[in-house]
């Protein structure tokens, strides 16, 4: 009986030893892994400065990004868009009656133009009646003054225009004022006088193709008028007139 109990105890002891051996084998790898974990734990502090560095860099980048717009050169800034050119509109003016009143120049000071000429061509076909001493005074083409445009002012007469023109062209002219008729009578132009080429010869004037029946100092010139002074040898019939005297009221 006692031996049996000893055997059982020995078997239990052996079994216990086997269990302890098995437990020791299981715990050995865990103990061996502890150094690795310890190493991992020990290396962790070494990695923390890097993480801290990365954390510290973040605000610098953020701060840098915040300063980027201010630090960028002006050339890199987007240029403001220029407004598109608007088409030019024509100037709109108010009607003259709506514009503020302005001082107008005196009408008599405003220059206008007309045309004037002096011809003695009728003498060329009547040289037999011409005073021989005057023959050399007659131009070959009959023009003492070919048509020319001159300026005048409002209110001037045909006589005024003639007088100003011959003075400007250095052409001889002789006239006589007749107070009775309130006009001037043209006696000679270019040293060719009345009666130099016959009893019916003398000077006449025509305006726009019409021979006025009154004196040249009473005819008011208008802008664009065509004034013609012509020497007649037949009281105007040879120049298209009707026998009226030049600028002299009879």
Secondary structure, DSSP 4 states (H G I P E B T S, - for coil): -HHHHHHHHHHHHHHHHHHHHHHHHHHHHHHHHHHHHHHHHHHHHHHHHHHHHHHHHHHHHHHHHHHHHHHS-GGGSPPPPPPPPPPPPPP----GGGSPP-PPPPGGGSEEEEEEEEE-GGGGG-TTTS-GGGGGGS-TTSEEEEEEEEEEETT-BHHHHHHHHHHHTT--EEEEEETTTTEEEEEEETTEETTTTSTT-EEEEEETTB--SS-GGG-B--TT-EEEEEEESSTTGGGT--SPPSS---
